[in-house]
Amino acid sequence: MGTYALPDLPYDYSALAPAITGEILELHHAKHHAAYVKGANDTLEQIAEARDKDAITPTGLVGLEKTFAFNLSGHVLHSIFWQNLSPDGGDRPDGALATAIDEHLGGFEAFRKQLTTATASVQGSGWGVLAWEPVGKRLIVEQVYDHHGNVGQGTTPLLVFDAWEHAYYLQYRNVRPDYVTKLWDLVNWTDVSRRYAAASAAASA
């Protein structure tokens, strides 16, 4: 059975400073993300064991499925998050992604304000997400609670901002908006544009 693995970062832990310090980035990647990978693998094994023993019960399966979704979604979103950031990031997108943002989200400044607000105002822990919605064939902004709640079915995350306290609290304390503002200076628009091109092409196929 295949297992999930912690991906290497495409840059050094110190590369995103001062927006994200090396200490914070190392804790986030090597501890928190690693915990989601382990949680997904462990829960997948527990589900397989219950299935092999014909011990699948409604109560047990509900708990396992929820735990698996939580950890797997945490792994998926963090894997995107690291690629979405770059020490050479910032500015704004161009090309097809910029055109889509203009068409679907009222222009870059309006989109930036919406995603910033979505990320900063997530209740508890969660994410702000720019996603491709394949039914309407459009970009949308979503708030994700924890890692997997309040998500439109079938949407593909393109740009994700982590709003869990472990992402910012030791550095920014409780001022989440300051952290979100700094993230915009790190956005790797080449990566986001590549994800947009792949998602929109798949929806048109």
Disulfide bonds with the S-S distance in Angstrom:
none
